[in-house]
Amino acid sequence: MKFTVDRETLMREIAIASEIISSKNNLSVLSNVLLSADDGNLGVRATDLKVSFETRIPVEVQSAGRTTVYCDKLLGILRSLPSGDVVFEHTGDHVTIAPTARKADFKLRSIPADKYPEVQLTSSESYWDLPQSDFIEMITQTVFAVSDDETRYFMNGVYFEQLDGELVMVATDGRRLSLIKKTPEFEIPEFNGVIVPPKILNLVKKLASGEGSLSLAVTEKHLYLEFENQKLSSALIEGQFPNYRRVIPADQEHTLTVNREELAEALKRVSLLVEKSRRIYLSLAEDSLTLSSDESEIGTASEQLVCRYEGPEMKIALNFLYLSEPLRVMEAEDIVLRFSEPNKAMVLVADPEQDYFHIVMPMQLD
């Protein structure tokens, strides 16, 4: 195998591959990236056996072939080279990498391509289309709320289902919940609800341009995505996702409307004096919201904001991250906090209301 490729083009794809590869042991084929040169294209494939990535880029192929090389070292070599073309040549059990602009070459050990794991595939008829912008928004509004508690593995991903003709994504860690719904423009196949690992969702969010559509296929154990020149697949998380509908409050008595950016900035300042507890307080009075933190060994902080509120005076304790993280992904100028009592769930929605919301459970008042 021998081919010539633009350094920047290949380096971009190898950087993506390195994010997927989890093993740093250069003796393992799973630490390698698969390179396949033929018909003026180079195929690049990486997998950790759960998430797989595949793409094709244009190259000048002198002789076709396939092999695998240690991804981490390949990326380091490409980053060290000057801009311009790079020649790859596979002979025996080595790949020689030589920039055309320098008298230098590197030799990396290779592992035969037939030892590389095969990527899971599904039939082309299983795919259906969705606007990239919709899917990216669904990821953005949910993925940050995924639990990192590995003993509750069924909450270590985002739940994805079709419900009454709508696509729904939900994430929860047991103390907060984020949900978004989208109505597809075209009819989509029915599929059972699945739990999608955040790794592939964050990868889609990073790689997708947001323009045009992407193709999805959902099977019993895998999620497949194709967009532009990328192909991604992931094993799903097995288990029973919690019944999220039961924790969505049916009716809440009080509402508070406040400027999103002002609230986010005030939270950032007040939380500077918050330690491990992450506890901040929301003190509500007529048309007034005061944020405060009280760490006796360090100090206190408070900031008052103007808002629209006509309910009783009330004090609510919250984990500040559970408030600041949703505010970071909401784009409305104003947001509404809905609540009934200091110890019951609070719901954050955009004003005017959109197709997503976030639920936060309060903390104990000290």
N, C-alpha and C positions, 0 to 999 in steps of 0.2 A: 504494500500500500504506500502510495506517495501522493501528497496533495499540497497545494499552496493556498494560504488563507490570510485574510486581513486580520491582524492581531486584535484590534478593538472588537471586531465582530465576534471572534471566537471567545475572547476573554469574557465578554458579556454573558455568553451561554454557559461557560465553565463556572463562572461565579454563581449562577443560579444552581447548577448541578451540585456545587459544593455545599449549598445550604440544605440540600436534601440528604446528601450522604452523611450518615451519623458516625460511621466507624473511622477512626484515625489510624488504624493499624494498616500499614502499607503492605502487609503480607496477605490481606484479605481482599478478595475480588470486590466486596461491597464498598471498599474504599476507592475503587476505580470508577472511571467514567468510560462508557463504551463509545468508540468512534467508528463510524461506518462511512467509507467514501465510495461513491458511485454516481454516475450520470450527472456530474457537475454539482453534486451536493454532498455535504457532510452531515450525517446524522449524529446527534449527541444524545446520549441516554444516561440517566442516573436513577438509582433506586436505593431505598433502605429496607426493601421488602414490604413496606406498608404504603409509602408514597413513591410514585414514579413520575419522572419528567422526561419528555422527549421533544426534540426540535430538529429542524433541518435548516442549514444555512448554505448559501452558494459558495463554492470553492472551485479552484482549478485542479481537476483530478488528473494526475499523470498515470497512476495505476490504482485500480479499485482494491478494496480490502477492508478488513475489520479487525479491531483489537481493543484492548482496554489498558489504560494507564492510570497511575495514582493521581487522583483528582487534585488533592491539596498541593502537591509539588508542581503539577502542570499549571495550576492557577498562579502559584508563586513565580514560575518562570515567565509566564506571559506578562505578568505585572512588571517584571524587571526589564522587559525588552522595549526598545524604542518603537514608535509607531511605524507601520508599514507591513509588508507581507512577511509571513513566516512559512518555512517549508518543513513539512512533517514527512518522515520516511520510516516505515516499519520494516525491519529486517531481523530475522531470528526472534530473539526474545527481548528486543529493545526497540524503542522509538527514538529517532534522532530529531531534535527540534533546532532549527537554524534560522535566525533572522537574515533576511536578504541585505539589510543595511549594516550588518556588523560581521566581522570574521569571528564568529562564536558559534558553538553548538552545545547542546545538552543531550544526554542520553538517559532516558527513563526506562526502567524495566517494564515489560508488558506481561499481561496474563491473557491467554487465548480467549477470544470472544465467545467460544462455545461453553466456557465456564461461567459466563455472566447469566444471572437469573433472567428468565423470560418475563416480560411485562404482561399483566392481565389485560385481556381484550374483551370487548363486547361487540355485538353486531351493530352495523351502521344504522339499522332500522330502529334501534333503541334510543337514538339521540333526538332531542328536541331543542328548539332555540329559545333564548331569552336575551333581552338587551343586556349588554355588559354593564351599563350604568345601573340597572336595577339590581343585578346580582351583587355588584360591588357595594351598593348602598345597604343591601341586606346583611352583608358581612360586617360592614362598618358599624352598623347599629347593634350588633349582637356579640361579636367574637370576644370583645374585652370582658364580657361578663361570665365567660367559661370558668368553671371551677378548676383549681390546680391541686385539689385534694385527690390523690391517686387511689385512696381507699373508696372513694365514691366515683369510680371510673365512668359510670353512666352519665355523669355531669361534666366529664372532661372534653366534651365536644358540643357542637351546635346542633340542635334538633331541627330537622328539615322535613317538611311534610306538605302534602297537598290537602287542603281542607275546603270543601264546598267550592271548588274551582279557583281557590286562591293558593298562592305559595306562601308558606309561613316559615320563618326562622325564629327560634327561641334559644336563649342561653340563660343559665342560672347557676349560682353557686350555693343556693339554699338561703342566702340572705338578701339577694337581689335577683331581678329577672329583667331581661330585655327581649322585646318582641317586635317583629315587623312583618307586615303582610303586603304582598304584591299581587295584583290581578293580571295574569298574562294576557297579552293581546290575542294570542291564538290558543286553541285548546291543546292541553298537554296530556300525556298518558298518565293514568293513575299509578301511584306507587305508594308503598307503605312508608310510614315515617321512619327516618334513619338518623343516626347520630354521626355527624361529620367531624373528624379531628380538626382542630384549628390550624394545624400545619399547612394543609392544602388550601384552606380558605385564605390564610395570610399570603400564601404564594400567589393565588389568583389575584388578590388585591394588589400585590406588588407588580405582577407581570401584565395584567390586562390594561389596555389603553383607555377603556371606558367608552370607546367608540364602537359602533356596530353591535353585533350579537355574538354570543358564545353558544356552543352546543353542549348539552348535558345529557348524561344517561345515568339512571339510578337503578342498581340491581340490589339483590338481597344483601350482598356483602361488600359492594364497591360503588364508588362514585367516579364517573369519568367526565372530563371536560376537554373541549377543544376550542381554541380561539387563535386567530392569526396563524402563526407557524408553531404554536405550542400544543402539546398534548400532555395532560396531567391525569393521574388516577390515584385513588387512595382507598385502602381498606377502611371499612366503617367500624365504629365502636359498637360492639355487641352489648346488649343490655336493655333494660326498660327505663326510658326517660321518665322523670316525674310527671304527674298529671298537672301541667302548668295552668290549665284552665281553672283549677280549684283555688289558686292563689290570686287570681285577678279580682280585685274588689268590684263588687256589683254596683255599689253606690257610695259616694263620699260626700260628706256634708259641706266641707269648706274648700275654697280655692284661693290661691295666691298667685298673682301674675307679676313677673319681674323681668327686667331686661337680662337676657342670657349672658351677654358678655360682661356686664357689670357684676353679676352674681359669680361668674367664673373667676374674675380677677379678684374679687373680695375673698373668695374661698382660698385662692392661692396665697394671699397675704396672711389670712387668719391661720391657715394650716401650718405656717412656718414654725409655730410654737406647739405643734402637736407631736407627741411622741408615739410609742408603740400602740396605744389605744386607738389612734386615728379618730378620736371623738371630737366633733365640733357641735355647737349648740345653735339652734335656730330659735330665736325669741320673736314671737309674732305679736304685733299690736296693730291697731287700725292704721292701714296704709304705711306700715313700717315693718321691716325685717332686719333684725340684728344678728349677725354671725359672731360667735365668740368661741375661744378656746381657753382652757384653764388647766395648765400643767403647773402644779404648785411648786415643783422644784426648779422650774425654768422661768415661768412668767405667764402672763395672760395677754390676749389680744382680742379686739372686738372691732366691728365695722358695721355701720348702719346704712341700709339701703332703702330707697323709696320704692314702694310697690303698691299694688291694688289688692287690698285685703279688708274685709268687713266683719270677720268672725271674732270669736272671743280671744283674749290674750292666752297664749300657749307657748310652751317651751318643748322642743323636740331635739333629741340627741341622735346624730347620724355619724356613720363612718364617712369622712369627708371624700374619700376616693369614690364611694358609691354615688356621690353627687357630682363630683368634678369630672369623672370619666364619661358619663352620659352627656354632660354639658359640652364636652370637647367634640362630640360627634354630631350633636344637634346643630342645625344651621339656622333655625328660626331666630328672628330678632328678639322675640319675647318667648318665655316658657311659662307654663302653668304647673304649680304644685297642687295636687289634690290630696286631701287627707281628712280624717274624721277625729282621731284621737292621737295623743302623743306616742302611744305604744302600738299603733296599728299601721299597716302598710301605707306608704306615700307613693303616689304615681306622678311621674314627670311626663308631660306632653308638650308638644309644640303649640304655639299660638300664632295663627290658626292651626287647629289640630291636623296632623298628617297621619301617615299609615304606620307609625311606630309609637311605642311608649316604653317607659322604664319604670320598674317597681323597686322600691327600696324599703327594707325593714328597718325601723328605728333601733337604736341601742338603748340600754337601760340608762335612765337619768340617775346621776350620782347625787 
